[in-house]
Amino acid sequence: FVGANLKEAKLKKCHISGGDLKGATMVGCNLLGSDLSGSNLTSADLSRANVGGTDFSRADMTGATIVGTDFADAKLVGTKHPAG
């Protein structure tokens, strides 16, 4: 999935644990209840993505764009955040 265009994709309850989504375009993507734990999301664009209940534990989000994304119910334990 490196550099994949997943704009507006419906990936609800998807299991991508440990996946490599480096530089992926995920603008407006529906990831509701998905498992992205341990995934590489460096430089990915998650703007306006639906991430309610998504597990980002231990994911690397360094340099990711998250404008308009609400992480209120997401699991973020051990996540490397966009700002480092």
C-alpha positions as CSV (number, residue, x, y, z in Angstrom):
1,F,0.0,0.0,0.0
2,V,3.0,2.3,-0.2
3,G,1.9,5.6,-1.8
4,A,-1.6,4.1,-2.6
5,N,-4.5,6.4,-3.4
6,L,-7.2,5.4,-0.9
7,K,-9.1,8.7,-1.1
8,E,-12.7,8.2,0.1
9,A,-12.1,4.4,0.4
10,K,-14.4,2.4,2.6
11,L,-12.1,0.3,4.8
12,K,-14.5,0.0,7.8
13,K,-13.3,-2.7,10.3
14,C,-10.3,-3.4,8.1
15,H,-7.3,-5.3,9.5
16,I,-4.0,-3.7,8.3
17,S,-2.0,-4.4,11.4
18,G,1.7,-3.8,10.6
19,G,0.9,-2.6,7.1
20,D,3.1,-0.2,5.1
21,L,1.0,2.8,4.1
22,K,3.9,5.2,3.8
23,G,2.8,8.3,1.8
24,A,-0.7,6.9,1.1
25,T,-3.5,9.3,0.3
26,M,-6.3,8.5,2.7
27,V,-8.3,11.8,2.5
28,G,-11.9,11.2,3.6
29,C,-11.2,7.4,4.1
30,N,-13.6,5.5,6.3
31,L,-11.4,3.5,8.8
32,L,-14.1,3.2,11.4
33,G,-13.2,0.4,13.9
34,S,-10.1,-0.7,11.9
35,D,-6.8,-2.1,13.1
36,L,-3.8,-0.2,11.9
37,S,-1.7,-1.1,15.0
38,G,2.0,-1.1,14.3
39,S,1.5,0.3,10.8
40,N,3.8,2.6,8.9
41,L,1.8,5.8,8.1
42,T,4.7,8.1,7.7
43,S,3.9,11.0,5.4
44,A,0.4,9.6,4.8
45,D,-2.5,12.1,4.3
46,L,-5.3,11.2,6.7
47,S,-7.2,14.5,6.3
48,R,-10.9,14.3,7.2
49,A,-10.6,10.5,7.6
50,N,-13.2,8.8,9.8
51,V,-11.1,7.0,12.4
52,G,-13.6,6.4,15.3
53,G,-12.5,3.4,17.3
54,T,-9.5,2.7,15.0
55,D,-6.4,1.1,16.7
56,F,-3.3,3.1,15.8
57,S,-1.3,1.6,18.8
58,R,2.5,1.7,18.0
59,A,1.8,3.1,14.5
60,D,4.3,5.5,13.1
61,M,2.5,8.7,11.9
62,T,5.6,10.9,11.6
63,G,5.0,13.6,9.0
64,A,1.4,12.5,8.4
65,T,-1.3,15.1,7.6
66,I,-4.3,14.9,9.9
67,V,-6.2,18.1,9.2
68,G,-9.9,17.7,10.1
69,T,-9.5,14.2,11.5
70,D,-11.0,13.5,14.9
71,F,-9.1,10.9,17.0
72,A,-11.4,11.1,20.0
73,D,-12.2,7.4,20.1
74,A,-9.0,6.1,18.5
75,K,-6.4,4.0,20.3
76,L,-3.1,5.9,20.2
77,V,-0.9,4.1,22.8
78,G,2.7,4.2,21.7
79,T,1.9,6.0,18.5
80,K,4.6,8.3,16.9
81,H,2.6,11.4,16.3
82,P,2.9,13.6,13.1
83,A,4.9,16.3,14.9
84,G,7.4,13.6,16.1
